[in-house]
Amino acid sequence: MPGLAARNLSLGGRKQLAVDLTRVLPLYGFILDAYIIEFFTDCLWEKLPSSWQEVLDGLTPPQISTMLLEMPSAGEEIRYRSVWPLTLLALKATARALAFTRTPECLGPSEFQENPSQSSRLAAQFRKHVKPKKQHEIRRLGELVKKLSDLTGCNQVVDVGSGQGHLTRFLALGLGLSVTGIEMDRRLVERAQHLDQELLSTLKKEERRKPRIIPAISHRPPNHVVSWVDPAALSQDLLSPLTSEAAQAPARRLLLTGLHACGDLSVTILQHFACCPEAVALASVGCCYMKLTTPGGYPLSRWVSGLQGHSLPYKFREGACHALEEYAERLRGGGPTLRTHCYRAALETVIRDAQPGLCRPGVQSIPRAHELPLEEYIRRGLQRVGLDPGLPLDLAFLHSCMAQEHRVVAFFSLALLLAPLVETLILLDRLLFLQEQGCHAELLPVFRPELSPRNLVLVATKTPLGPALSDLEIKES
């Protein structure tokens, strides 16, 4: 996917990009702030310019994918079925021109070609209990952390929000780093320690069985700490739970990392890094932008805080967490799964009629909803929100809603087209914050976006890496 490379922008260029984004995003707030389940109750289609309605109405899902969400490859030409209004073409061009690129460089063939559940580039010992998405993430981020640690002379990695320890295990037992994982949930820490011992036992057995084939692997497991990282007690709260052994080490140099640290936790990691003199490197992957406190978690930088139009309401941030590439692939394939949004929007009309004060209730997942007849889906949905599933239904109206399924898909695709702009502004704000603190920060696309949509890793150091930054690129044949 085309876009901007943060590393190619000067500080002035980053500031100007923030200005451009805060001017553009408010123009499309009527799309970004809309809930697709309110497509019918709030007449979302009618909020689009009539010229947009005319060209989008009737597009098939593959056409939406090709004409709206994708950019042509070199030498390829998109053939539009009608003359598109300049305002819609400008939106599409702007969405590409002002978003950070999410396509990693030097990606080879997929590691899951031979087996969709087993990475061919991650040792079998580290794949156990780990889903394919996570296998890809811990391998790619682990390799980047290892390179960054070597470049900056770090002697300890601190994984904040380490969960079950999949990343800490790979860093310690796979790459030989000294690692401490900090996790507030004691149950997850206990699970991580159990998995550590299970892996250690496996590694020792393999070494005894094949001493000349299996290379010597570090048998030093990660240290796990049950602790909540307090954003109000910066630096000291992070350092206090670290091991006494690490505390005795001369000139302790820490690398802070967090894989999809949720909401404000990713912000707290950045703030600790900026104020902790012993933290010299950072590799952070954020997630769940809708859980950011505002103000507090966003905006962080003085520059973005001072820009008119910088506000990102909840729905803007929630939309930025959707998987554009995955949805574009679903559009290309068409199929009945695309009707789920329309089903839910139709259900919302029934809920509002039955109980006007009940808006946007959470409907527990209905298995294989797209395969159900509409009426059955509606009745199951009513039951899940505590309403009478036997309510009389206006089936003629509901089927007229389903006749607009293609419009629901088109509107949702417009929101997805804009979503990377929101993520770009959030991450750009973090880059600028770190630079305002005297740090050197870059943003690198590391994971395959179709596997892991939040794939941009914020890398920062206290001293400039210069040309050495190119060494962090993970090249695959």
N, C-alpha and C positions, 0 to 999 in steps of 0.2 A: 504494500500500500504506500503510495507516495506521501510525502510530508516533509517537515523540517527536521533537520538533525540539530539537536540542542548544542552539540559540540561545535557546530559551524557558526554559531551566533556569538557575537561579542556581548559584553555587558549591556552596551547601548542597544544592541539588536534585541536582546531579551526584554529589556524595558519597553521597547517599542512594540514588541509582540504582545506584551501585557496590555498596552494601551489599545492595540487593535482588537484584541479579544473582548475587552470590556466595552468596546463600542459595538461590536457585532452581536454578541450574545443577547443583549436586551432586545434587539430587533426581532429575535425569534423566540422570545419568552412564551408566546402563545402556543408554541409547539413543545418546547422543553418543559414547560410547567404543567402540561396536560397529562392526565391519567388515561391510558388507553381504555381502561374499563368504563370510562365515562364517555366513550365515543358517541353513544346514542343519547344519553341523558343530558350531555352538555353540547350536543350538536357540533362536534369537533370538525367534521368535514366542512361545514359551512363557514368555519373560521379561516379556512384557507382562501387565498385570492381565487377568484373565479377562473382566471387563466390557468392557475395550477390545477384546479379541479378538472378542467377540460382535458389536460394532457395526461394526468395521472389516472383518471377514471378509465377503467377497463384494461389497464396494464396487467399482464400476467405476472406471477411471482418471478419467473426467470427474467422477464423484461425489467422489472423493478430492480433486480439485482444488477443487471448489466447497465441499465441507463441511469440509475440513480446512485447506487452505492459503490460501484466500481469505477476505476479509472482504466483506460485502455493501455495495454502494453505497448512497447515501442513498435511502431509500424501498424498498430491495430487501430481500427476506426469503429466508433460506436454509431450505429445507424438508428436514428430516432424515427419513430413511426409517425411523428407529426412535428410541427414547428414549436419548440418549447419557448416559453416566455423568457426574456433575458433575466428577469428577477430570479427565476428558479435555477437557471444555468449559473447565475452569479452565486447563489447559495451553494451549489454543488462545488464550484471552483474555490470558493472561500473556505468551505469545510476542509478541503484538501490542503490549501495553501497555508492555513494558519494552525494546523495540527502537527504535533510531533510525530515523526514516523514511528511506526510500530513494527517495522520489518527488520529483523536482525540481519547483519551482514554475514556473509560467508557461511550460510546455512547449507548443509549438504542434504542428502535424502533423509526422509523421516526415519528416526530410530525405531519406529513401530511398524515398519513394512513387513518384517518377517512374522511378528506376533503382535497384535494390537494391544496386548496387555503387558508386554515385557520389553523394556528398553534394551536395544542391542548394544548401547554404549554405557550402560550402568551394570556393574558387577552383580551377579545374581544374589549375593548376600545382602545387598542394599535394596533389592527390589521386593523382598518379602514384607508383607503387610502394607505395601505402598502402592497406591493407585497409579495408573500410567501418567496422569497429569502431574502428580507429585514427583514421580520418578524423573520426569523431564526437568522439573523446576529445581530439585535439589542437586541434580547433576550440573546443570548450567550455572546456577547461582554458586554452587560449591566451587566450581572451577574458577569463577570470577573472583570469589573471596580469596581463594588460594593465591591467585596472581596478585591481587591487591595487597594481600598480607606480605608477600615476598617483596613487592615494590616499595612498601612503606616501612619494612622492618618491624612489623607487629609481632609480639610474642604471645598474644592471647586474643581469641575471638569471643565476643559476647553476643549470643543469639537471644534477642529480646522477644518474648512471646513464643517460646520454643515448642510449645505443645507436646506432642508425643516424641519429639526429638529426632525426627527423620533427618533434618538438615544437620543437627549437631552430630549425629552418629556418622554421617558421611564425611563431615569435616574432620572429625577426630580419628575415626577408625579407617576411613578410606583415604584421606589426604594427609593425615599425620599432624594436624593442627591441635594446639592446646585450646580447648573450647569450654566455655561455661554457658549453659542454657538457663535463662530466667523465665519462669512460668508461674502465674498466680494460682492455677488450678492444681491442687495437690494430687488429684486423681490422674491427671495427665502426666505429672512428674513421675508418679509411681509406675505408670505404664511405660514411660520412656526408660526408666531404670531397668525394668523387666526386659524390654527389647534390647537394651544394651548388653545385658548378660547373655541373652539368647544369641546375639550376634557374636559376642566374644567366644562363646563355646563353639560356634560353627567355625569361626576363623582358626581357632587352635586345632580343631579336628582336621581341617583341610591342610594345615601346615604339617601336621604329623604324618598325614597320608601321602602328601606330595611335597616333601621338603625342597626338592630341586626345581619344582615347577611353580609352586605358589611362592611369590616373593614375600619377604618379611614385611608384615603389616603392623603398624602401631597397635599395641594392645592397651593403650591408655584411653579409657573411655571418657566421654565428656562428663563434666561436673554439672549436676542439675541442682538448681536452687528454687525453692518455693518462695516467691516474693512478688509483690505488686510494685511496679515501677511508678513511683509517685511523680507526676509532672510538676508538682509544687515544691519538691525537694530535689532539685536538679543536681546531678553529678554525684553527690554523696549517697543518695538512695540507690543509685546504680552500682556504685563501687563497693558498698558495705557488704553485700552478700557474696562477693568473690572469695575464692579460696585463700586460705592463709599462705599456701605455697606460692600462689601467684603474687600475694602481697609482699612476700620476701624477695621476689625476683627483682634484680636491679633494673632501673629505668623501664618500668612497665609501660608497654605501648599496646593500646587496645584497638581492636577493630570491632565496631558495632555493626550488627546486621539484624535484619528482621524480614522474614519471608511472609508477605501479605499480612503485615501487622495491621490489625483492624482499626479503622477510624482514627481516634486521637492518639492511639499507641504509636503509630508511625510518626506522628508529629512530635511526641514526647522523645522518641529516639533521636530525632534531629536536634531537639533542644538540648538533650544531654550531651550529644556530640559537640555542639557548638561551645558549651560552657565547661566541659571536662578537659583539663589540660592533658590527661593521660590518653584520651581517645584521639588517635591520629588518622583514622580512616573509617569510612562508612560505606555500607552497601545496603540500601533500604528499598524494599518493594512494598508500596502501600496498597490498601484495599478498603472496600466499604466506605467510600467517600460520604455516603449519606449519613454516616454516624459521626462525622466531624461536628464538633461544636462550633457555632458561628455567633459571635467572634470567639476566638480561642484557637481552634484547630485550623480555621481559615477565616480571614487571610492571616498569614504569618509575617510577610515582609512589609516593611514601611512603604515600599514603592506601590505595591498592589493595594494596600490599605488606603492610600491617598488618591486612588483613581475612582472617579465617578463611574458607577455602573459595575463595580467589582462584585456586588452581591451575587451569591449563588444559592438560591433557595433549595430546600430539601429535594424537590423533584428533579432539579437540574443535576444535583450530585448523585442521586439515585440512578438516573438515566446514564450517567457516565460509567457506571459499572456493568452495563450490558455488553454482550459479546457481539460486536458488529460483524466480525469475520465469520463467526459461526452462523449468524442469522443469514448473511449473504449466501452461504453455502446451502442453507435450508431453502432459501428462495430459489436457488438454481435448480434444486431437485423437486420443487413444488411439493405436492403431497398433502395429506389431510392434517398433519400436525400444525399447519399454519392457521387452521381455523380456531385454535384455542382462544386467542385474544377476542375473536368475534363472539364465541360462546360466552366468555366471561362478561363482555360488554352487554350482551343480551340479558344475561342473568341479572346484571345490575339494574336494568330497567324494571324487572319484576320485583326485585328487592325494594326499590324506591316506591313502587306503587303499593306494595304491601305494608311498608313501614317507612314513610317519608324521612324520618329522622335518622335512619340507618344508612350511612353513606360509606362506601368502600370497605365493607367488612372483610376481614381475612377469611378466605375460603380455603379450607384445607385441601391439599392436592387430591384431585380425583383421578385415580389411575386410568391411564389410556382414555382420557376425556375425549380426545378427538375421534375416537371410534364409536362413541355413544350417540344415539339419536338425540337431537336437540332437546326434546321434551324430557328425556331421562336425565340428561345433564342438568337441566334447570331444577328438576325435583331433587336431585342429589345435592345440588348447591344450596337450595333452600334449607334442606335439612341440616347442612353443615353450619349455617349461620343462625340456627335456632328458629326458623320459620316453618310454617306448616307446608310440607311437601305436596299436600293435596289441594293447594290453592288453585282456583280456576285460572287457566292460562289463555291468553289471547294468541293462539297459535298462528293466526294469519299475520299479526304484527311481528311476532318473533321470527317467522320465516322471511318477512320482508327485511328484517335486520340481517339475516344470514345472506340475503341477496347482495348485501353490501360488504361482504367479507373482503373483497379485493381493495375496497377503500380503507378498511381497518388496517390491512397489511401495508398499504401505501403510506398512511399517516404514521404508523409505527416506524416505518423505514426512514421517514423524514427525521424523526426524533433520533434514531440511531446515527444518521448522517451527521447530526450536530453533536452527538455525545463526545467524540474525541476532542472537540474544542473545549468542552468543560474540563475534561481530564487534563488537557494541556495547560489550562490556566491554573488549576490546582497545583500541578507539578512545577510549573514555571514559578509560582509564588514560593514554593519550597526552595527552588534553586536560588532565587533572588534573596530569600531570607539567609541562606547559608553564606552567600557572597557578602551580604551586609555584615555578617559576623566575622568577616575576614577569611572565610574558608574558600576552597577551590572546589567547585561542584560541576558535575556533568550528569547527563541522563542518557542511558544506553538501553536500546531494546535488546533484551536477552532471550526471552522465551518465544517460542512460536505462538503468535497471537491466536491461531485457531485452536491451540491446546490450552493456553493460559492467557486470557484477555488482558489481565493486569500484568503486562510484561515489561514495563519500563522500570529500570533499576537506577535509583539515584545514588551516584557514586561521589564521595567527597573526601578530601584530604585537607590537612592543615598546611601542607606545603605543596606547591605546584608539581604536578606529575609531568607536565609538558608532553614531549613526544612519547614518553613511556605509557601514556594513556592508551595508545594504539595496541599495546601489549595485552590490554584487558579484553580485547575482542576474542571471542571464543570461536576459533576457526574449525570447521568440520569439513572433511572431504566427502 
